[in-house]
Amino acid sequence: MKRKISVYTASAIVIANMIGTGVFTSIGYQLSVVHNTYTILLLWLAGGLLSLFGAFAYAELGTHFKESGGDYIYLSRIFHRLLGYLSAWAGLTVGFSAPVALAAMAFTKYLAPFGLQNNVWLAIAVIVLIGLMHSFTIKHSSRMQNISTLVKILFIITLIVIGIFSNGNHANAFDYSKSWQHEIITPGFAVSMIYVGFAYTGWNAAAYVVDEIDNPLRNLPRALIISTVFVTLTYVLFQFVLLKHASAQQLAGKAEVTFIAFGNLLGRTGGKWVSIFIAIQLVATVSSYLWVGPRVTFAMAKEHKLWRPLAKKNSHGIPVAAIWLHVFISILLALTNSFDTILLYAGFVLQLMASLTVASSLFIRAKKPGSFKSPFKPVLQIIFLLFNTWVLIYTMIDKPIVSLYGIGILALGAVIYYFDKPEESF
């Protein structure tokens, strides 16, 4: 009998997907376009609320279909195979592979005090090693994910506690003026939401492995909702700490913002230790995406002949071929060494596909016995869709080239689908 994962491991997957590259790097890019403290904190609170609204929809979809594969399953079954195909294609090329590449690249950035910043070969080594770790059994994967996520949680909570209760003799980035009233209606706010949305990416992660979860009706909603609430609170407090311990001039446009802030607070030696632990916890992010992403690719591969070689699992139920394709694409993205560009177009595509999937939850015809019912439906889903539409439109206006990268990836997927239509219906 195939081993099932507990609610704790499912929650660990969600938290590890969410707490990663974005929370430790994004605020520097946001401060390049918005400056008010209320604006920054509102960005992160809004991102958490939208993720929670989306989590309700995914919990309903996951317990309705009870198939691993996430967006691919929901969009294919409710709307059209093409949309499901595009979601899996986007996940393969950007949605899951890009976060792996970004986390591995950020891993090296946070080793800057040791002269290892931007060492692409070190980033590649991390990706390959984690791919190996996930290529054997679910027991091995679960153990690694639980331990690495526990380290991640303890680490970020420790930083928050230190940051809140320490004063330090340095400038801060606080701005409590009324400028937030203007900033929240600017294109900069909308584009900043892409960074925030990317940082929250993973709130839906447990839905992608639903058939590996024990008692999914109870444990899938618990894993999605509790994890999202926990991460939202953590994110808002952490951004406050970063603003408290570094000036806007120090942080703006930088990726290594956590090292800068805690270097100010703890000194160079303390900053080095913080950097080491950030690098270590980013390994959990790589791990979680290399667990979840290949399951989506596997679901697509079972139904499309072009990808059929990836529709294989080992004797322990691990889609090894799909894992190594994700490893390969992640390495290619890491070799580009374009951190902020990858982050933006990956965030754009992910936000678009998540919006389509949440929209699909509005078209579930009847509630199946043993499935979760989203509260306040359809109000929360409509709020999610309206806000995301506003962000996507403003992003296309303000960042047209980067947006076109994302649209181009989806267009290429549509062309491939034309030559790879499924041979049979569901």
N, C-alpha and C positions, 0 to 999 in steps of 0.2 A: 504493500500500500504506500502511495506517495506521501511523503512527510508534508504536513501542513504548517504554515507559519502562524504564530500567535498574534493577538492584537498588539502586543508590545513590539514585535518585529515589524508588523505593518505600520505602526506609528513611527518606528525608527526609520523606516524607508521614507515616509513622508517628511519627517523632520530633517533627515540627512539630505533629501532632495532640496528642501527649502533653505536651510541654514547653510550657506556656502559662499560662493564667489561674490554675489550681489551685495549682501549685507556688509561685507568687509571692504568693498571697493566703490560702491555706487555714489555715495554722497559727494565725492569730489566732482563727479560729472554734473550732479544736480546743482551744486553751488556755482557752477559756471553760468547758469541761466536763471536760477532763483536764489534768493539770499535770506529771506525772512525765516526765523525759527519756526513760527507757526505754520508757514508754508511747507517746510521740510517735514515736520511732524505730521501734518495733515496728509501729505503724500503717503507716508508709511502707514498711517491709520486707514486711509482709503484703500490702499492696496490690500490690507488685511481683511477689511470688511468685504471687498469684492471677492477675495479668495474664499472667504467663508460662504458667501452666497453661491459661488461656483461649486464648493465642496458639497453643499446640499444637493445640487443637481447631479453631480457625479456619484454620490452615494445612492441616489435613486436609480440612475442608469446602471451602475455596477450591480446592484442587487436585483434589477429587473432582468438583465441579460445573463449575469453570472458567468461570463466568458472573459478571460484575460485578453488584453489588447486595447482597452481604453477607447480613445477617440475612433480608432479604425472600426471597431465593432459597432459603436453607437451610430456613427455617421453612415456607415454602410447599410445597417439594418433599418434605420429610420428614414434617411433621406435618399441617398444614391451611392452605389459602389464607388463612383468617381471621387466623391468627397471623402469617403473612408480611405481610399487609396492615397489621396493627397495628404491626409493627416498622417498616414504611416510614412509616406515619402518625406514629408516635412520633419517628422520625428527622426527618421534615419539620417537625413542630410543636415538638419539644423537642431531640431527640438531636443534630442537627447545627446547627439554627438557634440554639438557646440558647447553645452554646459560642461561636458567632460573636458573638452579642450581648454575652455576658459578656466576651469578649476585647476587644471594642471599648469596652465600658464601663470595663474595667480600664485600657485604653489612656489614657483621659482621667483616671482616678484617679491614675495615675503621672505625669501632667503637672501635679499639684497645685502644685509649686514655682513654676510659671509662671502660676498663676491659671486653669488650664483644666480643673480637676477637675469631673467630672460634667457636662461640656459635651456634651449629647446630640447636638447637630448635628455636632460633630466626630466622634463615634462613628459616626453615620450616614454621614458623608462617607467614612470609612475603609471601611465595609462596601460602599458603592457603588463606590468606586475598585477594590477587590479583585475585586468582581463583574465589572467591566469587563475587568480583566486576565485573567480566566479565560474570557472569552467568545469567544476567537479560535482559538488552536491549542494542542495539547498541548505543542508546542515552547516557546511563550511561558510556559505554566503551569509546565513542568518547570524552565525557567531561573529563573523567579522563586522557585519553591519551593526549589530547590537553594541558591541564594544566600542567601535569607532564613533557611533552616535552618542553614546554615554559620555565619552571624552569631549565630544563637540559641545554637548549641553552644559557640562560642568565648566568647561572653559569659558564659554560666552557669558554664563551667569556670573562667574568669578570676575570677568572684566567689567560687567555692569555694576556689580557691588563695589569694586575698587573705584570705578569712575564716578559713581554717584556720591560716595562718602569721602572722596579726596578732593581737595581744593586745588593745590598746585599754584605756582607763581608764574603764570603764562597767560597770553591772550586767549580769548575764546571767540567763537563765531556766532554768539548769540545776537539776534536782532529781533526785538519784540515790538517793533514799530507797527503801524497800520498798513505797511506796504503789502502785506499778505492779501489784502482785499483786492488789490490790482493783480498781484502775481498769479492768483488761482484761475484767472481767466485769460492768461497769456499762452501762446504756443509752447513756451518754455516749461510750463507746468505739465502740459500734456506729454511733451517729449520726456520729461522727468519721470512720468508715470510708466514709460516703457522700461526704464532702468528699475523702477520699483517692481513692476510686474515681473521682470526677469528674476529679481531677488526672491519673489514669492513663488516662482515656478517650482512645481513639485507638490503643491497643495492637493493635487489630484492623483499623486503617484500610486497610492494603494489600489486605486480602481484598475490600474493596468495589470495587476497580478491577482485579481479577485479569486480566480479558481485555485490559487495556492494558499488562500487564507482560510483558517478554520472558522466555521460559523460566520459566513460573510454578512448575513442579515444583521447580526449584532455588532460584529467587529469592524466591518468596513466603515459604516457611518461614524463609529467611535474613533477609529484611527484618523479619518479625514477631518472631523470637526474639532476634536480635542487638540490635535496637533496644530491645526491652523490657528486656533485661539492662542495657544501657547506661543507659537512663533510670532504672531502679531504683537503681543505684549513685549516679547523679547526684542523685536526689531525697533519698536518705537523707543524703548528705553536705551537701546544701544546707539541709535542715532543721536539722542540727547547727550549721551556721554561723549561721542565724538565731537559734537559741537562745543561741548563744555571745555574740552582740553586741547583745542587747536584753533587757530584763527582761520577765517575764510580764505585769506591769502595763502596760507600753508596748504589748505586742503583742495582748493579749486583746481579741477583738471587732473587731479592725481588719482592713481589706483590704490597706492599703498597708504591709504588714509588712516587705517588702524595703527600701523607702525608709527606714523607721524604723531598722532594724538597720544598714544601711550609712551612714545619716546619722550614727549614733553613732560608727561606725568611721572614716569618711572626712571627717566634717565636713559642713557644709551644702552647700558647693560640690561636694564629691565625691558627696554624696547626690543632688544634682541631676543629675549625669552618669549615675549609676546609674538614676535614674528615666527619663531620656531613652532609655537603651538598653533598659530593660524595655518601655517603650512601643513602641519600634521592633520588638523581637522578637515582641511580641504580634500584630503584623501578619502574621507567618508562621503563627500559629495561625488567624487569620481566613482566611488563604489556603488552608490545608490542609482546613479544614472546608467551605469553599465549592467545593473540588475534589471531595471525597469524597461529601458529602451528596447533591448532585444526581444522582449515578450511581444511588443507591438509589431516589430518586424516579422516575428514568427507567425503571428496571427494573419498578417497580410500574405506571407509566403505560402501558407496552406491553401490559399484560394486563387493564386496568380502564378501562372506557369513560369514567367521570367524569374521569379524569386524562389521557385520550388526547391533548389538546393539548400535554402536556408530553413526549410520546414522540417528540420530534423532535430531530435533531442537525444541526448545520451541516455544511458540506462537509469539515470537518476532524475530525468525530466528536465535537464538543462539544455536550452537552445544554443549549443556551443558555436555553431556556424554563424548564427546571428550576432552573438557576442563579439566575435572576431571581425565581422564586417563593421560593427560600431567602433571597435578599437581602431581599425584602419582609417575610417573617415575622421575620427577624432584626431588621429595623428596628422592627417593632411591639414585639418583646420589649425592645429597647433603650429604647424610649419609656416603658416601665413604670418603669424606673430602680429596680427592686427586686433588687439584686444577690444578696444571700444567699438570698432566697426562690427565685429562679430557679435558683440553683446547687443548692439542696437538692432541689427536685422534679425537676429535670433529672437529677441524679445518681440519684435513686430510680428513675425510669423506665429510665434507661440500664442500671442494675444488674439490673433485672428482665428486660429484653429480652436482655441478654448472657447471663444465666443460662439462659433458654429456648433460646438458640442453642447454647450449650455442651451443654445436655442433648440437643439434636437430633443432635449428633455421635455419641452413644451408639447411635443407631438407624440409622447407615449400614449397609446390609445386606451389602455386599461391597466390598472394596477394588478400585478400578478400576486398571488398568495406568496408570502415570504419575501416581499420586496419593501424597501424603505420608501416612505412618502415625504417629499420635501415640504417643510413648513412654509406657510404663507405663499404657496405657489398660486399664480405665476409672478407675484409682485417682485420678489427678490431676483428672479431670473431676468425680468424686464429691466430692473435697475442695473444689473450686471451688464446687460447687452447695450443699453443706452450709453453708459459710461465708457465702455470699451470702444464703442463706435466713435464717440467724441475723441478719444485718445488716438485711435487709428487715423482718423481724418486729419487731425492736427499734425500728427507725425508725418503723414504723406506731404502735407503742405510745408512743414519746416525742414524735413529731412528727405527730400524726394529721391535722391540717389540711393540712400540706404534702404528706403522703402521699396524701391524698384529691385534691389537685390533680392529681397524677400519674395516679392511678387514673381520675379523671374524664376526663382527656385520652384515655386508652385506651378508656374506655366510649363516648365520642363517636365515636372511630374505628370501634368495633364497629357503632354505629348507621349510620354512613355506609356501611360495608361491606354492610350488609343491602340498601341501595339500589344498590350498585355491585358486585354479584357478577360475576365474570368470565364472559364469554360462551362460552368454550371451555376444555377441559381442556388439560393440558400435552402 
